[in-house]
Amino acid sequence: MKLSLGPLLYYWPKQTTEAFYQAAIKSDADVIYLGETVCSKRREFKARDWINLAKELNNQGKEIVLSSMALLEAPSEIKVLKQLCENGEFSVEANDLGAIQLLSERKVPFVCGPAINCYNAHVLKLFVNQGMQRWVMPVELSRDWLQSALDDAQKMGIRDQFEVEVFAHGHLPLAYSARCFTARSENKAKDDCELCCIKYPEGRTSHTQEGQQVFVLNGIQTQSGYCYNLLNDVESMHDLVNVIRVSPNSMESLAILSQFKQQILGAQQQFKLDDLQCNGYWHQIAGLSLQTSL
Amino acid sequence: MELLCPAGSLPALKMAIDCGADAVYVGLKDDTNARHFAGLNFNDKKLAKGAQYVRDHNKHLHVAINTFAHPGSEKRWFNAVDKCVDLGANAAIISDIATLDYAANKYPELELHLSVQASATNTAAIDFYKNNFNVKRVVLPRVLSIHQVKQLARNTDMDLEVFAFGSLCIMAEGRCYLSSYFTGESPNTVGACSPAKYVRWQETEQGLESRLNDILIDRYQPDEKAGYPTLCKGKFTVDNHLYHALEEPTSLNTLAILPELMQAGITSVKIEGRQRSPAYVEQITRVWRAAIDSYQQAPENYSVQKDWDVVLANVSEGSQTTLGAYHRDWQ
């Protein structure tokens, strides 16, 4: 099993981002995803900058993949997507069917990202024929669901034609809207957002009236209030999962990668997860639930 | 422009046709459609009757097969397509790529509409569905501004259908897992958002509380009107400030921009609400029929009539309506 560092979902100042990836290159990640997937107004790093960063980090023992946006609404956003698809060097994580269209037209191999609705092996087969090399399962799916889909893929004779990646740590991207919830939280309209999400490097938390942390607001993206954590489930991933994804939220994510590395190597350590963490989806129960054997 | 109305039952279907719908859309009685609620939708017998009624009145029938096929159970979704063809329906509204692939290969003559749950918001995504499955129409997600809708209409020859009225989904449809995060069940996997079996109402000292799988969604004072606890319309805090952090309980209403939709060449306006009563279907259908006819008879004189707004507000969530994402300020 390999480890990946998912695309940065938050909006950080350019220097912070650069420093993060300089550190990431020395981390236990085998694969690093680079790119803006949430909002095209975030331009501390433009598409060209991400591609340059990819080139810079390449040849340092990591596989680099360029990630693309999940919600594409404007022709200008398609233009940026084309730029990524035509980078000529790196594979691309598609997070919208529009990206799969452009990538398959150009015969560029791709990763099917978690924002694409791929729920069964028939879809996997179709995507494999169009150039998919890796599938990041939708975050709401379970181990059982994955097992069934892969059993079917085996029967179809395509199981060895793609890798499987699972989002295993971080706040889960749960929804995308036209509305910017961070701007709304500051009583601003999206068109006048002043890129205020840069003030919240790990998003803004939102609670019920009883104080339960239910969401993290990250621009137009709504994330899980709890941090998804499958550190105790690595053993159940053997033979199913090729790549474990850690979604970056700070330098701490690099330490999380090391913990996963130990688990992959067979440490079988049981981590005590606190009440702001969850693992429900993997266990086919409500996403925010925490199934624990402790 | 086609007026497409919802029918969750045979009486609602008849009502829609009688009140001026050009087409109705229905779902089967299982988890192949995104309004999989108890007591709703059509068994084979009712469906046959409904289809006959639509045919007798020379209107169109669309069948929604708009959830995602579970591995190992794809047959259920494929059977739904077979049924749609046997019935002589005019179109199937599909979201799952496996189901689209099946329909396109087995029934090249069947007209395929891309469900809003497939979340196609741009020309490249539309091209994907057109090239691979010969999709004839795309239902646009409720995340685009009217400017973006017009832009899209200019840049594609695909027939476009937009949501005109009804419950407002504020997330890109088909890509929202909030419901399964709270309950384990989502529109994509079981065909329901914030499913009723997880809803609990409780009178407390702080007011009437609505909960979804035990999570507090809202708390109402005696003078406040309580609404169904769709989780994105709950009241939550951000930095101790309590408000509708995602969206107020409100319905989408596009009567005001009907002329713009017409001029953009939108093929069909869709009314949301298969889960609503025949009385709802009757009122909405009458108002929208009147609005479309009024525009077509004298475009220059079109204006939203007060009595239309009154009718629509009465059947709206929280008794209020919005242009939603069509209007940039909402975003």
Interface residues (C-beta under 8 A of the other chain):
Chain A: A70 L71 L72 E73 A74 P75 E77 I78 L81 D96 L97 G98 A99 I100 Q101 L102 A115 N117 C118 Y119 N120 A121 H122 V123 L126 P138 V139 E140 W145 S148 A149 D151 D152 L172 L174 A175 Y176 S177 A178 R179 C180 F181 R184 S185 A189 K190 D191 R204 T205 S206 H207 T208 Q209 E210 Q212 V214 F215 L217 T222 S224 G280 Y281 Q284 I285 A286 G287 L288 S289
Chain B: F68 A69 H70 P71 G72 E74 S95 D96 I97 A98 D101 Y102 Q117 A118 S119 A120 T121 N122 T123 A124 A125 D127 F128 Y129 N131 N132 R142 V143 L144 S145 Q148 Q151 N155 I170 M171 A172 G174 R175 C176 Y177 L178 S180 Y181 F182 T183 G184 S186 N188 T189 N213 I215 L216 I217 R219 C232 G234 K235 F236 T237 V238 D239 H241 L242 A245 L246 E247 G324 A325 R328 D329 W330 Q331
